[in-house]
Amino acid sequence: MIKSSSAIALGFFDGVHLAHQKIIKAAVDHAKKNNLLPIALRFGSSPVVLLCPEKVRYIATSAEKKRIIKMTINEIRRKVC
């Protein structure tokens, strides 16, 4: 459980492409400006799983996404801190 105020980037982040990185960066930037904890919170599965399960395609595995998100946040921190 998080016990401090935070800025959350919320999404499925299926491959952490440039648009996803932009969302995460916005949360990190907002957190830095407002002395908040930046968090990337991702859905475990795509909303498409419920709506159109036959169309589900994953770009990266769950472990790969976690690794990429962590690298993205660390890279953004190095650039803004």
C-alpha positions in Angstrom: 0.0 0.0 0.0 1.3 3.4 -0.9 1.2 5.9 1.9 2.2 9.1 0.2 0.7 11.3 -2.5 1.5 10.1 -6.0 1.3 10.8 -9.7 0.1 7.8 -11.5 0.6 6.8 -15.1 -2.3 4.3 -15.7 -2.5 2.0 -18.7 -2.1 -1.5 -20.2 1.3 -0.5 -21.6 1.4 -3.4 -24.1 4.8 -2.6 -25.5 5.8 0.7 -23.8 6.2 2.4 -27.1 6.8 6.2 -27.5 3.2 7.2 -26.6 3.4 5.1 -23.4 6.8 6.6 -22.5 5.2 10.1 -23.0 2.4 9.1 -20.5 4.9 7.8 -18.0 7.2 10.9 -18.5 4.2 13.2 -17.8 3.5 11.4 -14.5 7.2 11.6 -13.5 7.4 15.3 -14.5 4.2 16.1 -12.6 5.5 14.2 -9.6 8.8 16.0 -9.6 7.1 19.5 -9.8 4.7 18.6 -7.0 6.9 16.5 -4.7 4.9 13.4 -5.4 5.9 9.7 -5.8 5.7 8.7 -9.5 4.0 5.4 -10.2 3.4 3.4 -13.3 0.3 1.3 -12.7 -0.5 -1.2 -15.5 -3.5 -3.4 -16.1 -2.6 -7.1 -16.1 -4.5 -7.7 -19.3 -5.9 -5.7 -22.1 -9.5 -4.5 -21.9 -9.9 -6.2 -25.3 -9.8 -9.5 -23.5 -13.3 -8.8 -22.3 -14.6 -7.1 -25.4 -13.1 -9.1 -28.3 -11.0 -12.0 -26.9 -10.4 -13.3 -30.4 -8.5 -10.1 -31.3 -6.0 -10.2 -28.4 -2.4 -9.8 -29.4 0.4 -9.1 -27.0 3.5 -7.1 -28.0 5.5 -8.0 -24.9 5.2 -10.4 -22.0 4.3 -9.2 -18.5 7.9 -9.6 -17.3 9.2 -7.6 -20.4 6.7 -4.8 -19.7 7.8 -4.5 -16.1 11.4 -4.4 -17.1 10.8 -1.8 -19.8 8.6 0.4 -17.6 11.3 0.3 -14.9 14.0 1.3 -17.4 11.8 4.1 -18.8 11.2 5.6 -15.4 14.9 5.3 -14.5 15.8 7.0 -17.8 13.3 9.8 -17.3 14.6 10.3 -13.7 18.1 10.6 -15.0 17.1 13.3 -17.5 14.9 15.4 -15.1 16.7 15.0 -11.8 
